[in-house]
Amino acid sequence: MPDYEHMCETCKHEWEATYSIKVDPPTICPACNEPTAKRLISLNVRGVVELTGQDLVDKVKSDAKVLKQDMHKSEKVYANMLGETKYQELQTKIDRRKRGG
């Protein structure tokens, strides 16, 4: 079965899925659960794009924004971003405050 690329028009999340050409493509985005997913038309050609200047700055800011959103949605991503030791220290402080100490 072929792999198909998809992108959500709402959150711009991209992913690949494998299914028969006879099956309707998914319309629900797995990242934001909005019904705005579309199958992309591609040539299955992979390459490297080098960004410089303002294009690079814009891409980094965009990626950081998405990462920040993901970090606040998932405790695992948040823990990975902080590092295990720092995350455990933060959780210990929060637990102490909840207990009043």
The 8 nearest C-alpha neighbors of each residue, nearest first, counted from 0:
[[1, 19, 18, 17, 2, 20, 3, 16],
 [2, 0, 17, 18, 3, 19, 20, 16],
 [1, 3, 17, 16, 15, 0, 4, 18],
 [4, 2, 16, 15, 17, 1, 5, 38],
 [3, 5, 15, 39, 14, 38, 16, 2],
 [6, 4, 38, 39, 14, 37, 13, 15],
 [7, 5, 13, 37, 12, 36, 11, 8],
 [8, 6, 36, 11, 12, 9, 35, 10],
 [7, 9, 11, 35, 10, 36, 6, 37],
 [10, 8, 7, 11, 35, 33, 36, 31],
 [9, 11, 12, 7, 8, 31, 30, 6],
 [12, 10, 7, 8, 9, 6, 13, 36],
 [11, 13, 7, 10, 6, 30, 14, 28],
 [14, 12, 6, 5, 11, 7, 15, 4],
 [15, 13, 5, 4, 6, 16, 12, 3],
 [14, 16, 4, 3, 5, 2, 17, 13],
 [15, 17, 3, 2, 18, 4, 14, 5],
 [18, 16, 2, 1, 3, 0, 15, 19],
 [19, 17, 0, 1, 20, 16, 22, 2],
 [20, 18, 21, 22, 0, 1, 17, 23],
 [19, 21, 22, 18, 23, 1, 0, 24],
 [20, 22, 19, 23, 18, 24, 0, 1],
 [23, 21, 20, 19, 24, 18, 25, 17],
 [22, 24, 25, 21, 20, 19, 26, 18],
 [25, 23, 22, 26, 38, 37, 18, 20],
 [26, 24, 27, 23, 36, 37, 38, 28],
 [25, 27, 36, 34, 35, 37, 24, 28],
 [28, 26, 34, 33, 32, 36, 25, 35],
 [27, 29, 32, 36, 30, 33, 31, 7],
 [30, 28, 32, 31, 27, 33, 12, 14],
 [31, 29, 28, 32, 12, 10, 33, 7],
 [30, 32, 33, 28, 29, 10, 9, 27],
 [33, 31, 28, 29, 27, 30, 34, 35],
 [32, 34, 31, 27, 35, 28, 9, 36],
 [35, 33, 27, 26, 36, 28, 32, 7],
 [34, 36, 7, 8, 33, 26, 27, 9],
 [37, 35, 7, 26, 28, 6, 27, 34],
 [38, 36, 5, 6, 39, 7, 26, 35],
 [37, 39, 5, 4, 24, 6, 40, 3],
 [40, 38, 5, 4, 41, 37, 6, 3],
 [39, 41, 38, 42, 4, 3, 5, 43],
 [42, 40, 43, 39, 4, 44, 3, 38],
 [41, 43, 44, 40, 45, 39, 4, 3],
 [44, 42, 41, 45, 40, 4, 3, 2],
 [45, 43, 42, 46, 41, 47, 40, 4],
 [46, 44, 43, 47, 42, 48, 41, 4],
 [47, 45, 48, 44, 43, 49, 42, 41],
 [46, 48, 49, 45, 50, 44, 51, 43],
 [47, 49, 50, 46, 45, 51, 55, 54],
 [50, 48, 47, 51, 55, 54, 46, 52],
 [49, 51, 55, 54, 48, 52, 58, 53],
 [50, 52, 55, 54, 53, 49, 56, 58],
 [51, 53, 54, 55, 56, 50, 57, 58],
 [52, 54, 56, 55, 57, 51, 50, 58],
 [55, 53, 57, 52, 56, 51, 50, 58],
 [54, 56, 50, 51, 58, 53, 57, 52],
 [57, 55, 53, 59, 58, 54, 60, 52],
 [58, 56, 54, 60, 55, 59, 53, 61],
 [59, 57, 61, 55, 60, 56, 62, 54],
 [58, 60, 62, 56, 61, 57, 63, 55],
 [61, 59, 63, 57, 58, 62, 64, 56],
 [60, 62, 58, 64, 59, 63, 57, 65],
 [61, 63, 59, 65, 64, 60, 58, 66],
 [64, 62, 66, 60, 61, 65, 67, 59],
 [63, 65, 67, 61, 62, 66, 60, 68],
 [66, 64, 68, 62, 67, 63, 69, 61],
 [65, 67, 63, 69, 68, 64, 70, 62],
 [66, 68, 70, 64, 65, 69, 63, 71],
 [69, 67, 65, 71, 66, 70, 64, 72],
 [70, 68, 66, 72, 67, 71, 65, 73],
 [69, 71, 77, 67, 76, 68, 72, 73],
 [70, 72, 68, 69, 73, 67, 77, 74],
 [71, 73, 69, 70, 68, 74, 76, 77],
 [74, 72, 76, 75, 70, 71, 77, 69],
 [73, 75, 77, 76, 78, 72, 70, 71],
 [76, 74, 78, 73, 77, 79, 70, 80],
 [75, 77, 79, 70, 73, 78, 74, 80],
 [78, 76, 70, 74, 80, 75, 79, 73],
 [79, 77, 75, 81, 80, 76, 86, 82],
 [80, 78, 76, 82, 77, 81, 75, 83],
 [79, 81, 77, 78, 82, 76, 70, 75],
 [82, 80, 78, 79, 86, 85, 77, 83],
 [81, 83, 79, 85, 80, 84, 78, 86],
 [82, 84, 86, 85, 87, 78, 81, 79],
 [85, 83, 87, 86, 82, 88, 81, 89],
 [84, 86, 88, 87, 82, 83, 81, 89],
 [85, 87, 89, 83, 88, 84, 78, 81],
 [88, 86, 90, 84, 89, 85, 91, 83],
 [89, 87, 85, 91, 86, 90, 84, 92],
 [88, 90, 86, 92, 91, 87, 85, 93],
 [89, 91, 87, 93, 92, 88, 94, 86],
 [90, 92, 94, 88, 89, 93, 87, 95],
 [93, 91, 95, 89, 90, 94, 96, 88],
 [92, 94, 90, 96, 91, 95, 89, 97],
 [93, 95, 91, 97, 92, 96, 90, 98],
 [96, 94, 98, 92, 100, 97, 93, 91],
 [95, 97, 99, 93, 98, 94, 100, 92],
 [98, 96, 94, 99, 95, 93, 100, 92],
 [99, 97, 95, 96, 100, 94, 93, 92],
 [100, 98, 96, 97, 95, 94, 93, 92],
 [99, 95, 96, 98, 97, 94, 92, 93]]
